[in-house]
């Protein structure tokens, strides 16, 4: 099944683009998708894992479905 992946800020810079379409297995989770991205793009480290699934923040064990949009966001700092 296909999902859309959106990457922001430093993640986008490390991968070289902000959007990807990825094929994942039925029953895949956000955490499994993050691991696959880190394997495919060795310069990318998605830790701590901050992800949104269809615009809702989720935990790494959230299940993916066909057509989902997953956003990975780097930790924010500020003052």
C-alpha positions as CSV (number, residue, x, y, z in Angstrom):
1,X,0.0,0.0,0.0
2,X,1.2,3.5,-0.6
3,X,1.6,6.4,1.9
4,X,2.7,9.9,1.4
5,X,5.6,11.1,3.6
6,X,6.2,14.7,4.4
7,X,9.6,15.8,5.9
8,X,10.2,19.2,7.4
9,X,13.1,21.5,8.2
10,X,16.4,19.6,8.7
11,X,14.8,16.3,7.7
12,X,13.9,17.8,4.3
13,X,17.4,19.2,3.9
14,X,19.0,15.8,4.7
15,X,16.8,13.9,2.2
16,X,16.8,16.6,-0.5
17,X,13.1,16.9,-0.8
18,X,10.0,17.4,1.4
19,X,7.7,14.8,0.0
20,X,8.0,11.1,-0.8
21,X,5.6,8.4,-1.8
22,X,6.5,5.1,-0.2
23,X,5.2,1.5,-0.5
24,X,4.7,-0.1,2.9
25,X,3.4,-3.5,3.9
26,X,-0.1,-4.1,5.3
27,X,0.1,-3.6,9.1
28,X,3.1,-1.3,9.0
29,X,3.5,1.3,11.8
30,X,4.8,4.8,12.0
31,X,7.9,3.4,13.8
32,X,8.5,0.8,11.1
33,X,8.2,3.5,8.5
34,X,10.7,5.7,10.4
35,X,13.2,2.8,10.6
36,X,12.9,2.2,6.8
37,X,13.5,5.9,6.1
38,X,16.6,5.9,8.2
39,X,17.8,2.8,6.4
40,X,17.1,4.3,2.9
41,X,18.6,7.7,3.8
42,X,21.5,6.9,6.1
43,X,22.1,10.6,6.9
44,X,18.6,10.8,8.4
45,X,17.9,10.2,12.1
46,X,14.3,10.6,13.2
47,X,14.9,10.6,16.9
48,X,13.2,11.7,19.0
49,X,10.3,10.5,16.8
50,X,7.7,13.2,16.4
51,X,5.1,12.2,13.8
52,X,1.7,13.2,12.6
53,X,-0.7,10.8,10.8
54,X,-3.3,12.7,8.7
55,X,-2.6,15.9,10.7
56,X,-2.9,14.2,14.2
57,X,0.1,13.6,16.4
58,X,0.5,9.8,17.0
59,X,2.7,7.3,18.8
60,X,5.2,5.1,16.9
61,X,2.8,2.1,17.1
62,X,0.1,3.8,15.1
63,X,-1.0,1.7,12.1
64,X,-0.8,2.9,8.6
65,X,-3.5,2.5,5.9
66,X,-3.5,3.0,2.2
67,X,-3.4,6.7,1.2
68,X,-2.3,8.0,4.7
69,X,-0.2,11.1,5.0
70,X,2.6,10.9,7.5
71,X,4.6,13.9,8.6
72,X,7.9,13.7,10.4
73,X,8.9,16.8,12.4
74,X,12.2,17.5,14.0
75,X,12.3,18.6,17.6
76,X,11.8,22.3,18.0
77,X,13.9,24.5,20.2
78,X,13.5,28.1,21.1
79,X,13.8,30.6,23.8
